[in-house]
Amino acid sequence: MPATVMPRHAAITETLGSGLIFVSFGVPPVYTNATLTNTVAVWDERVVPALSNLQAGASVSLVATARVVACADLYSKADARWGCSTNVACHDTALEALTVVAGIDLFDRSPKITAALASSGTIAVPYCEGTNLVLTVSNGVDPMICTAYDMVISNTIPDGWTLTGPSVDSNGLIQVGDLPPGA
């Protein structure tokens, strides 16, 4: 009967393709390359104590959330390395061609933004007084429509005029923010 070898001092490495970046972790990793591309994370027994001496049949779950930042290289690779009876690694899935790879199918969706002024025809603006205008901005409704993130509306108004309101910044840009489908 073969002896059961318990992995000791295990470490898990997750590497994302260049089309993804990490945005959050259920358990903060001991290492990330956050200052570069934020595509590598490593967990070991310093942050997941169970990895110091994983019992036979036991498992550890780690949650990492990533954002799509490009239309290609949408994958995640996971590797594990561990020691057998000492602190020296005796198995490394990256070196043994046992890397686990998960891919992502990208559904190419985009927002469908419409904007309209609450007016029909010419807008009368009394000289030296100004007038209130209501700009309605919406995003369409369809399974292929996604959220418009960090939306900003620029405008061209005549010299000497100003645009004011709670969503207008100091540069005269209208800060809409995120606009989900149907909003």
C-alpha positions as CSV (number, residue, x, y, z in Angstrom):
1,M,0.0,0.0,0.0
2,P,1.6,3.3,-1.0
3,A,2.2,5.9,1.7
4,T,0.1,9.0,1.6
5,V,2.3,12.1,1.2
6,M,0.8,15.3,2.7
7,P,1.8,18.5,0.8
8,R,3.8,20.8,3.1
9,H,4.4,24.5,2.7
10,A,2.3,24.8,-0.4
11,A,2.0,27.9,-2.5
12,I,-0.6,28.7,-5.2
13,T,0.2,31.0,-8.1
14,E,-2.5,32.5,-10.4
15,T,-1.4,34.2,-13.5
16,L,-3.8,36.2,-15.8
17,G,-3.5,36.8,-19.5
18,S,-2.8,40.4,-20.5
19,G,-6.5,40.9,-21.2
20,L,-7.3,40.7,-17.5
21,I,-6.3,42.4,-14.3
22,F,-7.1,41.5,-10.7
23,V,-9.5,43.9,-8.9
24,S,-10.0,42.1,-5.6
25,F,-9.3,39.0,-3.6
26,G,-11.2,37.0,-1.0
27,V,-7.9,36.4,0.8
28,P,-5.2,39.0,0.1
29,P,-2.3,37.2,-1.6
30,V,1.2,37.4,-0.1
31,Y,2.5,38.8,-3.5
32,T,1.1,40.5,-6.5
33,N,2.7,42.5,-9.2
34,A,0.2,45.3,-8.7
35,T,2.7,48.0,-9.6
36,L,3.3,46.5,-13.1
37,T,0.3,44.7,-14.8
38,N,-1.6,43.3,-11.8
39,T,-1.7,39.9,-13.4
40,V,0.2,37.6,-10.9
41,A,-0.9,36.6,-7.4
42,V,0.7,34.2,-5.0
43,W,-0.8,32.7,-1.8
44,D,1.2,30.6,0.7
45,E,0.9,29.5,4.4
46,R,1.6,33.1,5.6
47,V,-1.9,34.1,4.4
48,V,-3.6,30.7,4.2
49,P,-2.4,28.6,7.2
50,A,-3.9,25.4,5.9
51,L,-1.3,25.4,3.1
52,S,1.4,24.6,5.7
53,N,0.3,21.0,6.0
54,L,-2.6,20.1,3.8
55,Q,-4.2,16.9,5.0
56,A,-5.1,14.2,2.5
57,G,-8.5,14.9,0.8
58,A,-8.5,18.5,2.1
59,S,-8.9,21.4,-0.2
60,V,-8.4,25.2,-0.1
61,S,-10.5,27.6,-2.0
62,L,-9.3,31.1,-3.1
63,V,-11.4,33.7,-4.7
64,A,-9.9,36.3,-7.0
65,T,-11.9,38.8,-9.1
66,A,-10.6,40.1,-12.4
67,R,-11.7,42.8,-14.9
68,V,-11.5,42.4,-18.7
69,V,-9.2,45.2,-20.0
70,A,-8.6,43.9,-23.6
71,C,-10.3,41.7,-26.2
72,A,-7.5,39.0,-26.3
73,D,-5.5,36.9,-23.8
74,L,-8.5,36.3,-21.6
75,Y,-7.3,33.4,-19.5
76,S,-6.2,32.4,-16.0
77,K,-3.5,29.9,-15.2
78,A,-3.2,28.3,-11.7
79,D,-0.2,26.4,-10.4
80,A,0.8,24.8,-7.1
81,R,4.1,23.9,-5.6
82,W,4.7,22.1,-2.4
83,G,7.2,20.1,-0.3
84,C,6.9,16.5,0.7
85,S,8.7,15.8,4.0
86,T,10.9,18.9,4.1
87,N,10.6,22.6,3.2
88,V,12.2,21.9,-0.2
89,A,9.7,21.8,-3.1
90,C,9.2,18.3,-4.5
91,H,6.3,19.1,-6.8
92,D,5.6,22.1,-9.0
93,T,2.7,21.9,-11.5
94,A,4.3,24.6,-13.6
95,L,7.4,22.5,-14.1
96,E,5.5,19.2,-14.5
97,A,3.1,20.5,-17.3
98,L,0.1,20.2,-15.0
99,T,-0.9,23.9,-15.1
100,V,-4.7,24.4,-14.9
101,V,-5.9,26.9,-17.4
102,A,-9.4,28.6,-17.6
103,G,-10.4,30.7,-20.6
104,I,-13.1,33.4,-20.9
105,D,-15.4,33.8,-23.9
106,L,-15.7,37.5,-24.6
107,F,-19.2,38.7,-25.6
108,D,-18.5,41.9,-27.4
109,R,-21.1,44.2,-25.9
110,S,-21.2,48.0,-25.8
111,P,-23.5,50.7,-24.4
112,K,-26.1,52.3,-26.6
113,I,-26.3,55.8,-25.4
114,T,-29.0,58.3,-26.3
115,A,-29.3,61.9,-25.1
116,A,-32.0,64.5,-25.7
117,L,-32.9,68.0,-24.5
118,A,-36.4,68.4,-23.1
119,S,-37.3,70.9,-25.8
120,S,-39.1,71.0,-29.1
121,G,-37.6,73.5,-31.5
122,T,-35.7,76.7,-30.6
123,I,-34.8,77.3,-27.0
124,A,-35.4,80.8,-25.9
125,V,-32.6,82.1,-23.6
126,P,-33.4,85.5,-22.1
127,Y,-30.4,87.9,-22.5
128,C,-28.3,88.0,-19.3
129,E,-30.6,85.7,-17.4
130,G,-30.1,82.1,-18.7
131,T,-32.6,79.3,-18.7
132,N,-32.9,75.8,-17.4
133,L,-32.5,72.9,-19.7
134,V,-33.0,69.2,-18.9
135,L,-30.7,66.8,-20.6
136,T,-31.8,63.2,-20.5
137,V,-29.2,60.5,-21.0
138,S,-30.1,56.9,-21.3
139,N,-28.6,53.5,-22.1
140,G,-30.5,51.0,-24.2
141,V,-32.0,47.7,-23.1
142,D,-30.9,44.5,-24.8
143,P,-28.8,41.5,-23.8
144,M,-25.9,42.8,-25.9
145,I,-25.9,46.2,-24.3
146,C,-23.5,46.8,-21.3
147,T,-22.9,49.4,-18.7
148,A,-21.2,52.7,-19.9
149,Y,-18.5,53.3,-17.2
150,D,-17.3,56.7,-16.1
151,M,-19.3,58.4,-18.7
152,V,-18.6,62.1,-19.3
153,I,-20.4,64.4,-21.8
154,S,-18.4,67.3,-23.3
155,N,-20.2,70.3,-24.8
156,T,-19.6,73.3,-27.0
157,I,-21.4,76.4,-25.8
158,P,-21.0,80.0,-27.1
159,D,-18.2,82.2,-25.6
160,G,-19.3,83.9,-22.5
161,W,-21.8,81.3,-21.6
162,T,-21.4,78.8,-18.7
163,L,-23.0,75.5,-18.0
164,T,-23.9,74.8,-14.3
165,G,-25.6,72.1,-12.4
166,P,-24.9,69.3,-9.9
167,S,-23.2,67.1,-12.4
168,V,-21.1,69.8,-14.2
169,D,-17.4,69.8,-13.1
170,S,-15.1,72.8,-13.0
171,N,-14.1,72.2,-16.6
172,G,-17.7,72.4,-17.8
173,L,-17.9,68.6,-18.4
174,I,-21.1,66.8,-17.4
175,Q,-20.1,63.8,-15.2
176,V,-22.7,61.1,-15.7
177,G,-20.8,58.3,-14.1
178,D,-21.8,54.6,-14.7
179,L,-24.9,54.1,-16.7
180,P,-26.2,50.5,-16.7
181,P,-28.5,49.1,-19.4
182,G,-32.0,50.5,-19.0
183,A,-31.0,53.5,-17.1
